[in-house]
């Protein structure tokens, strides 16, 4: 048991770090580090190997729409978006990009852009409307048709089993803080692997587990909107158990499957060269970048806390290390930004005790994120070095800009800033590969402008412009450029 004083100390320390997800960045203050030089990037010299896969990424709730058709159940994002005031503009994902009905059009766009990999996710509520029990065959059939269409187009399907849209019925039972959920999730994962594993060979179990546990249960910015750090800690542990159990269930159903997870990662730079700030940056790395990776590969939590891991708070039981530990076949990295980290002292019970800021040295995107290509090199090489050169896939990387069709020519969407963003990041990724990182693929976020969670439709990340009034798709200049890169494997096209 944890007493009230201990809980308040944990809460205060963890709340200080709760805003470092990219999705809550608008609440942060900017920090200007001592070094304000933007590193040079070798765009002209960047090359990618012949086996490298260029692709795009989407997520079920963000693009599918059709939120209550063909037997689909209610998810926490359905409930959250339907609650007044939770989403900017009171937007919802009820229709989104209508990809449930327009998926063949979207796959045709991928083929036109020479994509060879498509990262997509499955909505749990289409497979099991209440999260447990009987399978909804119409949901299985939809994803089966989707996979078949990808293969017909010569595109590798990379399937994410869970991209945040938890069945509301399971949230009503306590959600991810409820330890029982890890077994329900393993059952669901086994179902989709058995149903699609004859054609889908590359799987991501989770997308950004840090984000959906912290923002969903710690800060309440995302669904289900809970604000309790104790719930976040419990949810994080359940998710780590679920990751391990799902891996085994999926391997049992599809032994040849290559299974990993997609983790949000941001390189941390100490605010000063003091020992305290350097240690704080390491704690940031532990809890932001590898809190769900170290558990899988080594069966233990990383050194994210100044003291020992708070076993009692998290609900850790004897034998949980063996449930969490699995030999992931690959590691997914979602990279968007870097952070500056300083020590926050050690008042009260030791937890993480750091402060973090988003720098503003590089250019700034439409939603206020710094453009820092060097960060993708830094985090990829660090993960490669620390985990014995695993297979890595860049499962997300992208930027938001508001460019739309030209008034006098609706077929053209000039977005040079997005092209420059991708040039820099791909050049730094090519450098990481040259320096020994085993990176097999890159997925731009996103194929389409879509529903961007709490930001609704206010942020446009797509290589394809979507007019949400009539669902008309228009390939942006960045999309045409990226398609040429996918063919030439060079950034000078």
Order of alpha helices (4+ residues) and beta strands (2+ residues): alpha-beta-beta-alpha-alpha-alpha-beta-alpha-alpha-beta-alpha-alpha-beta-alpha-alpha-beta-beta-alpha-alpha-alpha-alpha-beta-beta-beta-alpha-beta-alpha-beta-beta-beta-alpha
